[in-house]
Amino acid sequence: MFEDYTIKYRLHAIQRMLERDIDEKIINTIVKNGKVISSYNNDKPYPSKLLLGFAKTKPIHVVAADNLKDKEVIIITVYEPDPLKWDSNFERKL
């Protein structure tokens, strides 16, 4: 569905990507192929979701908002989930 969407990055996401050494290519792959593990349909101004993907074996979470009107996926933040706070699949908080 999102193949023809533009991926945009909030400043916060860019800062976190730099701090955490997470490459833009990885984020783009996660947006296109990652697993939606939570949906936040009531978020404003756009509904958002938490995606899970992997950079080799390293799990990565991406919080993205879907601006359907303008065909944009807006990356809000990215991080490597803490294994002490998430289940072994990194899909549910403990």
C-alpha positions in Angstrom: 0.0 0.0 0.0 2.8 2.5 0.9 5.1 1.8 -2.1 4.1 5.1 -3.7 4.2 7.1 -0.5 6.9 9.6 0.4 8.8 8.9 3.6 9.4 12.1 5.6 11.5 12.4 8.8 10.7 14.6 11.8 13.8 16.3 13.3 13.4 14.1 16.4 13.7 10.9 14.3 16.8 12.2 12.5 18.4 13.0 15.8 17.6 9.6 17.2 18.9 7.8 14.0 22.2 9.7 14.3 22.5 9.0 18.1 21.7 5.3 17.6 23.5 4.7 14.4 20.4 3.6 12.5 20.6 4.0 8.7 17.9 5.5 6.6 17.9 2.4 4.3 16.9 0.3 7.3 14.1 2.6 8.2 12.8 2.6 4.6 12.8 -1.2 4.6 11.0 -1.4 7.9 8.3 1.0 6.7 7.8 -1.1 3.6 8.2 -4.6 5.0 8.1 -4.3 8.8 5.5 -5.8 11.1 2.9 -3.5 12.6 2.9 -4.4 16.3 0.6 -1.5 17.6 -1.8 0.9 15.9 -2.8 4.3 17.3 -5.7 5.2 15.1 -6.8 8.1 17.3 -3.4 9.9 17.2 -3.5 13.5 15.9 -3.0 14.9 13.4 -2.5 11.5 11.7 -3.0 7.9 12.9 0.3 6.3 13.8 1.8 2.8 14.3 4.7 1.0 15.9 6.6 -1.1 13.4 9.2 -3.8 14.1 12.0 -4.7 11.7 15.5 -5.9 11.9 18.9 -4.5 10.9 20.7 -7.9 10.4 19.9 -9.4 13.9 19.3 -6.1 15.7 15.6 -5.3 16.3 14.5 -1.8 15.5 11.2 -0.1 16.4 9.9 2.7 14.1 7.0 5.0 15.1 5.4 6.3 12.0 2.3 8.4 11.2 0.3 7.9 8.0 -0.8 11.0 6.2 -3.1 9.3 3.7 -4.3 12.6 2.1 -0.8 13.6 1.0 0.5 10.1 0.6 3.2 10.5 3.2 4.6 8.2 5.9 6.1 10.5 8.6 8.8 8.9 10.8 8.4 10.2 14.3 11.1 8.2 16.2 13.3 5.1 15.9 15.0 3.0 18.5 16.4 -0.4 19.4 13.9 -1.9 21.9 15.3 -2.8 25.3 15.3 -6.6 25.7 14.5 -6.2 29.4 11.3 -4.3 28.6 10.0 -6.3 25.6 9.2 -9.9 25.1 11.7 -12.1 23.2 10.1 -11.2 19.9 10.2 -7.5 20.6 6.4 -7.3 19.9 5.0 -6.8 23.4 6.1 -4.7 26.4 6.6 -6.7 29.5 
